[in-house]
């Protein structure tokens, strides 16, 4: 009788989810056309509140937001995203040079800036880079958690062994 070891199941990779928020339909359309063939799920909305609802109900990897919007400005949106989902990456789109200087000098490490109009390949590269960094940090957190569990188990084993 030949015994075989069961194959280890490969972990299922959950696709990243990227959310784009802009009050201009033409910008959302351009982002959708540019990013629809990328290897992540893409949601677009002209309502910042809709993006925040998605943050609360789904695992959003990255939010790309316009700076100037009538219902909520991009800084408020992305700061709320940071509070609600600290591991979500954030990119700010802005077409106003003065705002870029203001945003850079905020000193909060809050977000990555992209100027409108953007260069397609540069934006795609930045999104891929931010998603890679997010995955790297997630793996690092998992490894730290595993080491802590192992350390705790070893301490428990050592202490119980002495008591027995």
Order of alpha helices (4+ residues) and beta strands (2+ residues): beta-alpha-beta-alpha-beta-alpha-beta-alpha-beta-alpha
